[in-house]
């Protein structure tokens, strides 16, 4: 509306003065194309701000109008120039629903990655292995010891390299014959995917006769 207000006013001034566009151009020295652009509000076809003001002043003088009377029009033209010259900053905003969807999607991806990681670890990682009996550094006067524990079902369990039986729940039990002195028992559980878990138990076997002899020796020394 502001553009038409200025255009119509300038055109009305010229027509009221009875001056043709050609005569206005000759009197003012303004190019016909600039006069047409000015009266048709095609400001992009005119020179920059200061030159536009000069064109309007020359236009007014050629039409016999004091340029002071067009002060508000000049101000309007200047305001329009500034409005076009200042770039408008585009506001970037993220809608709240979109942000929620992004958070949910990210959480879903992280959960899936964690789940897959746990599944891969369960498949190729070492199986769980618990030795229930005997305790470590166990001492006995008997020639055999019971080894019992639990591991991941369908795993293979060996005691000092010898395979032992395991039930469907992962329980195993075996009796190991001991040699006199310290015995080191190595328990290995290997999953179907090749993951291994290892445990060990140290068992000291002191035969009863040796134990009795040691007791008598200690008594005699006292």
ROTIBA-212395 format. One record per residue (C-alpha): chain; residue number from 1; y, x, z. Coordinates in pm, whole numbers, padded with zeros to 5 digits. Layout:
% ROTIBA-212395
<pt "A", NUM, <Y, X, Z>>;
...
//
This chain:
% ROTIBA-212395
<pt "A", 1, <00000, 00000, 00000>>;
<pt "A", 2, <00234, 00289, 00077>>;
<pt "A", 3, <00172, 00436, -00271>>;
<pt "A", 4, <00264, 00110, -00447>>;
<pt "A", 5, <00569, 00061, -00228>>;
<pt "A", 6, <00711, 00397, -00339>>;
<pt "A", 7, <00609, 00356, -00705>>;
<pt "A", 8, <00751, 00006, -00736>>;
<pt "A", 9, <01077, 00104, -00570>>;
<pt "A", 10, <01135, 00395, -00809>>;
<pt "A", 11, <01048, 00187, -01112>>;
<pt "A", 12, <01268, -00100, -00995>>;
<pt "A", 13, <01560, 00142, -00951>>;
<pt "A", 14, <01528, 00260, -01310>>;
<pt "A", 15, <01482, -00088, -01458>>;
<pt "A", 16, <01772, -00230, -01254>>;
<pt "A", 17, <01994, 00048, -01391>>;
<pt "A", 18, <01887, -00053, -01745>>;
<pt "A", 19, <01765, 00298, -01824>>;
<pt "A", 20, <01459, 00354, -02034>>;
<pt "A", 21, <01196, 00609, -01939>>;
<pt "A", 22, <01297, 00824, -02236>>;
<pt "A", 23, <01665, 00812, -02135>>;
<pt "A", 24, <01574, 00892, -01774>>;
<pt "A", 25, <01376, 01192, -01890>>;
<pt "A", 26, <01665, 01321, -02105>>;
<pt "A", 27, <01923, 01271, -01829>>;
<pt "A", 28, <01718, 01408, -01541>>;
<pt "A", 29, <01535, 01680, -01730>>;
<pt "A", 30, <01206, 01549, -01594>>;
<pt "A", 31, <00909, 01552, -01827>>;
<pt "A", 32, <00797, 01209, -01950>>;
<pt "A", 33, <00448, 01273, -01814>>;
<pt "A", 34, <00592, 01333, -01467>>;
<pt "A", 35, <00798, 01014, -01478>>;
<pt "A", 36, <00493, 00814, -01584>>;
<pt "A", 37, <00289, 00978, -01308>>;
<pt "A", 38, <00560, 00906, -01049>>;
<pt "A", 39, <00597, 00539, -01144>>;
<pt "A", 40, <00218, 00490, -01165>>;
<pt "A", 41, <00151, 00655, -00828>>;
<pt "A", 42, <-00053, 00931, -00990>>;
<pt "A", 43, <00066, 01195, -00743>>;
<pt "A", 44, <-00217, 01432, -00825>>;
<pt "A", 45, <-00055, 01482, -01168>>;
<pt "A", 46, <00272, 01596, -01007>>;
<pt "A", 47, <00361, 01943, -00877>>;
<pt "A", 48, <00338, 02035, -00507>>;
<pt "A", 49, <00545, 01887, -00223>>;
<pt "A", 50, <00883, 02061, -00270>>;
<pt "A", 51, <00875, 02010, -00647>>;
<pt "A", 52, <00792, 01642, -00602>>;
<pt "A", 53, <01096, 01591, -00383>>;
<pt "A", 54, <01311, 01757, -00648>>;
<pt "A", 55, <01169, 01527, -00916>>;
<pt "A", 56, <01249, 01218, -00704>>;
<pt "A", 57, <01607, 01340, -00642>>;
<pt "A", 58, <01663, 01408, -01012>>;
<pt "A", 59, <01510, 01072, -01094>>;
<pt "A", 60, <01751, 00900, -00852>>;
<pt "A", 61, <02059, 01079, -00990>>;
<pt "A", 62, <01962, 00990, -01350>>;
<pt "A", 63, <01939, 00625, -01244>>;
<pt "A", 64, <02279, 00639, -01070>>;
<pt "A", 65, <02141, 00609, -00716>>;
<pt "A", 66, <02245, 00830, -00425>>;
<pt "A", 67, <01943, 01029, -00316>>;
<pt "A", 68, <02033, 00953, 00046>>;
<pt "A", 69, <01927, 00594, -00021>>;
<pt "A", 70, <01582, 00728, -00102>>;
<pt "A", 71, <01554, 00933, 00218>>;
<pt "A", 72, <01280, 00710, 00354>>;
<pt "A", 73, <01096, 00730, 00022>>;
<pt "A", 74, <01121, 01110, 00032>>;
<pt "A", 75, <00990, 01106, 00387>>;
<pt "A", 76, <00704, 00883, 00274>>;
<pt "A", 77, <00622, 01120, -00010>>;
<pt "A", 78, <00628, 01418, 00227>>;
<pt "A", 79, <00400, 01235, 00471>>;
<pt "A", 80, <00155, 01160, 00192>>;
<pt "A", 81, <00150, 01526, 00086>>;
<pt "A", 82, <00064, 01639, 00438>>;
<pt "A", 83, <-00203, 01374, 00467>>;
<pt "A", 84, <-00373, 01502, 00153>>;
<pt "A", 85, <-00335, 01869, 00241>>;
<pt "A", 86, <-00498, 01852, 00586>>;
<pt "A", 87, <-00876, 01853, 00546>>;
<pt "A", 88, <-01054, 01587, 00740>>;
<pt "A", 89, <-01317, 01721, 00972>>;
<pt "A", 90, <-01644, 01547, 00934>>;
<pt "A", 91, <-01786, 01436, 01260>>;
<pt "A", 92, <-02147, 01522, 01300>>;
<pt "A", 93, <-02335, 01315, 01546>>;
<pt "A", 94, <-02695, 01256, 01627>>;
<pt "A", 95, <-02789, 00902, 01709>>;
<pt "A", 96, <-02958, 00848, 02043>>;
<pt "A", 97, <-03275, 00692, 01894>>;
<pt "A", 98, <-03305, 00983, 01652>>;
<pt "A", 99, <-03279, 01232, 01940>>;
<pt "A", 100, <-03552, 01046, 02130>>;
<pt "A", 101, <-03777, 01049, 01825>>;
<pt "A", 102, <-03721, 01423, 01787>>;
<pt "A", 103, <-03809, 01489, 02152>>;
<pt "A", 104, <-04121, 01272, 02130>>;
<pt "A", 105, <-04232, 01441, 01807>>;
<pt "A", 106, <-04177, 01788, 01957>>;
<pt "A", 107, <-04370, 01695, 02272>>;
<pt "A", 108, <-04653, 01560, 02057>>;
<pt "A", 109, <-04673, 01881, 01855>>;
<pt "A", 110, <-04676, 02096, 02172>>;
<pt "A", 111, <-04945, 01878, 02330>>;
<pt "A", 112, <-05160, 01902, 02018>>;
<pt "A", 113, <-05115, 02280, 02005>>;
<pt "A", 114, <-05213, 02308, 02374>>;
<pt "A", 115, <-05518, 02087, 02321>>;
<pt "A", 116, <-05634, 02287, 02018>>;
<pt "A", 117, <-05581, 02610, 02211>>;
<pt "A", 118, <-05798, 02485, 02496>>;
<pt "A", 119, <-06065, 02369, 02251>>;
<pt "A", 120, <-06070, 02705, 02074>>;
<pt "A", 121, <-06085, 02886, 02407>>;
<pt "A", 122, <-06372, 02664, 02515>>;
<pt "A", 123, <-06559, 02738, 02193>>;
<pt "A", 124, <-06512, 03115, 02167>>;
<pt "A", 125, <-06400, 03210, 02518>>;
<pt "A", 126, <-06631, 03328, 02797>>;
<pt "A", 127, <-06840, 03054, 02961>>;
<pt "A", 128, <-06793, 02970, 03329>>;
<pt "A", 129, <-07037, 03162, 03551>>;
<pt "A", 130, <-07093, 03111, 03925>>;
<pt "A", 131, <-07350, 03299, 04134>>;
<pt "A", 132, <-07457, 03092, 04433>>;
<pt "A", 133, <-07722, 03327, 04571>>;
<pt "A", 134, <-07739, 03600, 04689>>;
<pt "A", 135, <-07405, 03716, 04822>>;
<pt "A", 136, <-07281, 04056, 04711>>;
<pt "A", 137, <-07398, 04360, 04914>>;
<pt "A", 138, <-07694, 04158, 05035>>;
<pt "A", 139, <-07952, 04333, 05257>>;
<pt "A", 140, <-08317, 04227, 05279>>;
<pt "A", 141, <-08654, 04349, 05409>>;
<pt "A", 142, <-08842, 04142, 05152>>;
<pt "A", 143, <-08953, 04280, 04818>>;
<pt "A", 144, <-08791, 04004, 04609>>;
<pt "A", 145, <-08464, 03814, 04600>>;
<pt "A", 146, <-08372, 03472, 04461>>;
<pt "A", 147, <-08090, 03468, 04201>>;
<pt "A", 148, <-07936, 03126, 04148>>;
<pt "A", 149, <-07620, 03004, 03982>>;
<pt "A", 150, <-07455, 02777, 03726>>;
<pt "A", 151, <-07297, 02834, 03387>>;
<pt "A", 152, <-07195, 02645, 03074>>;
<pt "A", 153, <-07481, 02429, 02941>>;
<pt "A", 154, <-07665, 02561, 02633>>;
<pt "A", 155, <-07566, 02918, 02720>>;
<pt "A", 156, <-07812, 03207, 02734>>;
<pt "A", 157, <-07851, 03377, 03073>>;
<pt "A", 158, <-08007, 03718, 03128>>;
<pt "A", 159, <-08079, 03903, 03455>>;
<pt "A", 160, <-08086, 04278, 03401>>;
<pt "A", 161, <-08156, 04212, 03033>>;
<pt "A", 162, <-08437, 03961, 03089>>;
<pt "A", 163, <-08377, 03606, 02968>>;
<pt "A", 164, <-08409, 03331, 03227>>;
<pt "A", 165, <-08446, 02955, 03200>>;
<pt "A", 166, <-08143, 02723, 03225>>;
<pt "A", 167, <-08147, 02344, 03258>>;
<pt "A", 168, <-07933, 02087, 03072>>;
<pt "A", 169, <-07664, 02102, 03343>>;
<pt "A", 170, <-07630, 02478, 03326>>;
<pt "A", 171, <-07827, 02559, 03645>>;
<pt "A", 172, <-08054, 02862, 03656>>;
<pt "A", 173, <-08279, 03024, 03917>>;
<pt "A", 174, <-08498, 03334, 03907>>;
<pt "A", 175, <-08677, 03564, 04148>>;
<pt "A", 176, <-08616, 03935, 04101>>;
<pt "A", 177, <-08854, 04198, 04244>>;
<pt "A", 178, <-08676, 04480, 04417>>;
<pt "A", 179, <-08730, 04852, 04443>>;
<pt "A", 180, <-08679, 05034, 04768>>;
<pt "A", 181, <-08314, 05113, 04829>>;
<pt "A", 182, <-08010, 04981, 04645>>;
<pt "A", 183, <-08065, 04738, 04356>>;
<pt "A", 184, <-07791, 04647, 04108>>;
<pt "A", 185, <-07845, 04310, 03939>>;
<pt "A", 186, <-07637, 04227, 03630>>;
<pt "A", 187, <-07611, 03860, 03531>>;
<pt "A", 188, <-07479, 03781, 03181>>;
<pt "A", 189, <-07410, 03436, 03039>>;
<pt "A", 190, <-07347, 03411, 02663>>;
<pt "A", 191, <-07221, 03091, 02499>>;
<pt "A", 192, <-07339, 02963, 02161>>;
<pt "A", 193, <-07012, 03089, 02008>>;
<pt "A", 194, <-07065, 03442, 02137>>;
<pt "A", 195, <-06836, 03440, 02442>>;
<pt "A", 196, <-06972, 03635, 02738>>;
<pt "A", 197, <-06925, 03621, 03115>>;
<pt "A", 198, <-07068, 03886, 03348>>;
<pt "A", 199, <-07134, 03899, 03722>>;
<pt "A", 200, <-07318, 04149, 03941>>;
<pt "A", 201, <-07486, 04161, 04280>>;
<pt "A", 202, <-07578, 04466, 04491>>;
<pt "A", 203, <-07894, 04415, 04697>>;
<pt "A", 204, <-08022, 04671, 04950>>;
<pt "A", 205, <-08398, 04651, 04998>>;
<pt "A", 206, <-08532, 04812, 05315>>;
<pt "A", 207, <-08908, 04752, 05357>>;
<pt "A", 208, <-09022, 04626, 05699>>;
<pt "A", 209, <-09220, 04942, 05782>>;
<pt "A", 210, <-08922, 05161, 05700>>;
<pt "A", 211, <-08700, 04938, 05908>>;
<pt "A", 212, <-08947, 04957, 06201>>;
<pt "A", 213, <-08969, 05335, 06176>>;
<pt "A", 214, <-08595, 05363, 06180>>;
<pt "A", 215, <-08579, 05136, 06486>>;
<pt "A", 216, <-08837, 05347, 06673>>;
<pt "A", 217, <-08655, 05666, 06586>>;
<pt "A", 218, <-08333, 05526, 06719>>;
<pt "A", 219, <-08509, 05413, 07040>>;
<pt "A", 220, <-08664, 05757, 07098>>;
<pt "A", 221, <-08330, 05923, 07052>>;
<pt "A", 222, <-08188, 05701, 07327>>;
//
